[in-house]
């Protein structure tokens, strides 16, 4: 709270104007930051002067401004690009999963809410993910997106926080340097009143994996061979 409105006026954040007819305006860019449960009161004194130079007793006008809810916003096409090597090993499958934290997801979405006292939450739309690639080893059967619960973290044996996003595919390691995979999924951003659903696009670029051989290749033959 600010007791002295002159502080805001001096910073150009509040303007109070009154004309000769008694009409007045109170303007501030900060009013848009009020949430539905916020209220601000602004009081100012005025006097009236007549043509003879007489001045009236000072009176006080109080303006009460009630906030309203503004829906949160996201960027038009939230997206991020990763390499298959950004993914960790899962149950023996290399380059199989990636954790995107809630903080990182807020950044990908460009999440914002002008109502400064509102708290935002993220939730994944269940079964909304879709994985596509020119590599036939990547499909929706062995790929997916999960918003982690405590039980998920324990079962998978991974380090993560509840609410983080678990992106997985058993086929990412099969991408070559010229191949990509695209995953899309829907996320709901909410301030508790006005939820906004957005589609996130994740692109995974393949890398070249060197061929492998066993440590000591050998074979045994008979003289009759």
Backbone torsions as a table, in degrees:
resi	resn	phi	psi	omega
1	UNK	NA	149.6	177.9
2	UNK	-124.7	118.6	-177.0
3	UNK	-73.6	-38.2	-173.9
4	UNK	-105.8	106.8	-177.7
5	UNK	-65.7	-17.4	-179.3
6	UNK	-62.9	-24.6	177.1
7	UNK	-62.9	-45.4	179.1
8	UNK	-67.9	-38.5	-179.9
9	UNK	-63.2	-42.4	-178.8
10	UNK	-65.1	-26.4	179.6
11	UNK	-93.3	5.0	179.1
12	UNK	74.5	17.9	-177.0
13	UNK	-99.4	-4.8	179.4
14	UNK	-148.7	135.6	177.7
15	UNK	-130.9	127.8	176.6
16	UNK	-122.8	121.9	-178.5
17	UNK	-130.4	140.8	176.6
18	UNK	-136.5	136.4	-178.1
19	UNK	-104.9	-179.3	-175.1
20	UNK	-64.4	-21.5	-179.1
21	UNK	-84.3	-8.9	-178.4
22	UNK	99.2	-4.7	177.3
23	UNK	-75.5	145.6	-178.5
24	UNK	-139.5	157.5	175.2
25	UNK	-129.8	144.5	174.7
26	UNK	-127.1	117.6	-174.4
27	UNK	-129.8	140.2	175.4
28	UNK	-160.7	136.2	175.6
29	UNK	-69.2	-17.2	-178.1
30	UNK	-74.5	-18.7	-177.8
31	UNK	-60.2	-31.2	-178.7
32	UNK	-68.5	-17.0	179.2
33	UNK	-80.5	-5.3	180.0
34	UNK	-75.4	132.9	173.9
35	UNK	-89.3	178.0	-173.9
36	UNK	-63.1	-24.4	-179.4
37	UNK	-97.5	4.7	-178.9
38	UNK	-97.7	149.7	176.6
39	UNK	-146.5	143.4	176.5
40	UNK	-130.1	140.7	177.5
41	UNK	-116.9	132.0	178.9
42	UNK	-124.1	125.2	179.3
43	UNK	-117.7	141.0	175.2
44	UNK	-148.0	151.5	-178.7
45	UNK	-98.1	150.6	176.5
46	UNK	-143.5	157.2	173.2
47	UNK	-130.9	157.8	176.6
48	UNK	-112.3	139.1	178.0
49	UNK	-118.8	139.2	175.0
50	UNK	-101.7	175.3	-175.9
51	UNK	-65.9	-18.8	179.3
52	UNK	-85.6	-2.6	178.2
53	UNK	94.0	1.0	179.4
54	UNK	-77.2	145.0	-178.6
55	UNK	-119.3	134.4	-178.6
56	UNK	-76.4	169.5	172.2
57	UNK	-66.5	142.7	179.8
58	UNK	-67.3	138.3	176.6
59	UNK	-123.8	159.5	-177.8
60	UNK	-114.4	132.1	173.1
61	UNK	-108.0	132.1	176.2
62	UNK	-117.4	126.3	179.0
63	UNK	-111.1	122.5	177.4
64	UNK	-103.4	126.6	-177.8
65	UNK	-118.0	118.5	179.7
66	UNK	-96.6	130.5	179.6
67	UNK	-71.3	163.4	174.6
68	UNK	-134.5	159.7	-177.2
69	UNK	-78.6	133.1	171.2
70	UNK	-110.7	130.2	179.8
71	UNK	-64.9	145.2	174.7
72	UNK	-64.9	160.8	-178.3
73	UNK	-126.6	155.5	174.8
74	UNK	-133.9	165.2	176.1
75	UNK	-67.9	161.4	-172.3
76	UNK	-62.8	-39.9	-176.6
77	UNK	-139.5	78.4	-178.3
78	UNK	-62.1	130.0	-175.9
79	UNK	-156.7	158.0	173.5
80	UNK	-150.2	155.8	-178.9
81	UNK	-123.1	134.6	-179.4
82	UNK	-130.0	164.5	171.6
83	UNK	-99.8	154.0	177.5
84	UNK	-59.5	-24.9	179.9
85	UNK	-77.0	-6.4	173.7
86	UNK	-77.7	-7.6	-176.5
87	UNK	-98.9	144.7	-176.2
88	UNK	-96.5	170.3	-179.2
89	UNK	-78.2	135.6	179.7
90	UNK	-131.3	117.6	177.1
91	UNK	50.8	40.5	178.3
92	UNK	88.7	-8.7	178.7
93	UNK	-92.3	117.5	-179.7
94	UNK	-72.8	151.3	176.8
95	UNK	50.6	48.4	-170.7
96	UNK	-106.8	-25.8	-177.6
97	UNK	-144.3	155.9	179.7
98	UNK	-140.9	135.1	173.9
99	UNK	-96.0	123.5	169.7
100	UNK	-107.0	114.7	-176.4
101	UNK	-70.4	163.2	176.8
102	UNK	-58.8	-40.8	179.9
103	UNK	-60.7	-43.2	178.4
104	UNK	-65.7	-36.2	179.7
105	UNK	-68.7	-39.5	174.6
106	UNK	-57.0	-41.4	-179.3
107	UNK	-67.3	-42.2	178.2
108	UNK	-60.5	-41.2	-179.8
109	UNK	-73.1	-20.1	-171.3
110	UNK	63.7	37.0	-173.6
111	UNK	-62.1	136.5	-179.4
112	UNK	-153.0	149.6	174.0
113	UNK	-145.1	119.8	-178.0
114	UNK	-67.9	-20.8	176.7
115	UNK	-77.2	99.3	-167.4
116	UNK	-65.7	-21.0	-179.6
117	UNK	-93.4	1.4	178.1
118	UNK	-80.5	145.3	174.7
119	UNK	-105.9	132.4	-177.5
120	UNK	-99.6	147.1	174.6
121	UNK	-129.9	154.4	177.9
122	UNK	-118.3	140.7	173.5
123	UNK	-145.5	139.8	179.3
124	UNK	-83.2	136.5	172.4
125	UNK	-76.4	115.2	-174.6
126	UNK	-57.6	136.9	177.4
127	UNK	59.7	29.5	179.9
128	UNK	-95.5	-4.7	-175.1
129	UNK	-76.5	149.0	176.4
130	UNK	-143.9	123.1	-178.3
131	UNK	-109.8	129.5	178.0
132	UNK	-131.6	151.6	178.6
133	UNK	-169.9	155.7	171.7
134	UNK	-74.7	-14.3	176.6
135	UNK	-85.5	117.2	-174.6
136	UNK	-70.2	-8.7	178.3
137	UNK	-78.3	-4.6	179.4
138	UNK	-110.6	120.2	179.2
139	UNK	-148.4	174.4	-176.8
140	UNK	-75.7	-14.6	179.2
141	UNK	-71.8	-37.8	-176.8
142	UNK	-112.6	20.6	-179.8
143	UNK	-138.1	159.1	177.4
144	UNK	175.7	176.8	176.9
145	UNK	-131.1	131.8	-179.1
146	UNK	-131.5	135.5	169.0
147	UNK	-91.1	117.9	-165.2
148	UNK	-70.8	138.4	168.3
149	UNK	-104.8	172.0	177.2
150	UNK	-60.9	-38.3	179.3
151	UNK	-65.1	-39.2	178.1
152	UNK	-61.6	-45.3	-177.2
153	UNK	-62.2	-41.6	178.6
154	UNK	-66.1	-45.8	-177.0
155	UNK	-65.0	-36.9	-177.5
156	UNK	-84.1	-18.4	-179.1
157	UNK	66.1	39.0	-177.3
158	UNK	-114.7	166.3	175.3
159	UNK	-99.1	115.7	-177.9
160	UNK	-165.5	176.3	177.1
161	UNK	-116.9	149.7	175.6
162	UNK	-56.8	131.7	-178.4
163	UNK	99.4	-16.1	175.9
164	UNK	-67.2	161.4	-177.6
165	UNK	-104.4	125.5	-177.2
166	UNK	-104.7	109.0	-179.3
167	UNK	-103.0	125.8	-177.2
168	UNK	-141.4	152.2	170.4
169	UNK	-160.3	134.3	177.8
170	UNK	-79.5	-3.1	-175.9
171	UNK	-106.1	-5.7	-176.1
172	UNK	-60.0	-35.8	-176.9
173	UNK	-66.5	-17.3	-179.7
174	UNK	-85.8	-2.0	178.3
175	UNK	-71.9	134.8	172.5
176	UNK	-93.0	-179.7	-171.7
177	UNK	-64.1	-21.0	-177.9
178	UNK	-100.8	2.8	-176.0
179	UNK	-108.3	153.4	175.6
180	UNK	-135.7	162.8	171.3
181	UNK	-129.6	143.2	178.6
182	UNK	-118.7	128.7	176.1
183	UNK	-118.7	131.6	174.5
184	UNK	-121.1	146.5	176.2
185	UNK	-156.9	156.4	-175.2
186	UNK	-102.7	136.5	-179.3
187	UNK	-126.7	139.2	177.6
188	UNK	-103.8	123.0	174.1
189	UNK	-104.0	126.0	-175.0
190	UNK	-136.8	144.8	172.3
191	UNK	-101.8	12.0	-178.7
192	UNK	93.9	-11.0	-178.2
193	UNK	-127.8	-44.1	-173.6
194	UNK	-126.1	88.3	-179.9
195	UNK	-72.4	145.9	178.3
196	UNK	-125.9	124.3	179.4
197	UNK	-98.2	132.3	-177.8
198	UNK	-134.2	145.7	176.5
199	UNK	-96.3	121.6	179.2
200	UNK	-96.5	135.8	177.7
201	UNK	-112.9	124.4	179.0
202	UNK	-115.7	121.5	177.8
203	UNK	-106.8	130.2	178.7
204	UNK	-114.3	119.5	179.0
205	UNK	-91.6	133.1	177.5
206	UNK	-75.9	161.4	174.5
207	UNK	-131.3	160.1	178.7
208	UNK	-77.4	128.1	174.2
209	UNK	-104.3	127.9	179.3
210	UNK	-65.3	145.4	175.7
211	UNK	-64.1	158.2	-178.1
212	UNK	-124.0	156.2	173.5
213	UNK	-134.9	163.0	176.9
214	UNK	-68.6	161.1	-173.3
215	UNK	-61.5	-41.8	-177.5
216	UNK	-137.1	78.4	-177.5
217	UNK	-60.2	130.2	-177.4
218	UNK	-157.1	158.4	173.6
219	UNK	-148.9	160.4	-179.3
220	UNK	-121.4	133.9	179.9
221	UNK	-123.5	160.1	173.0
222	UNK	-98.5	154.2	177.6
223	UNK	-60.2	-23.1	179.7
224	UNK	-78.3	-10.0	176.2
225	UNK	-75.3	NA	NA
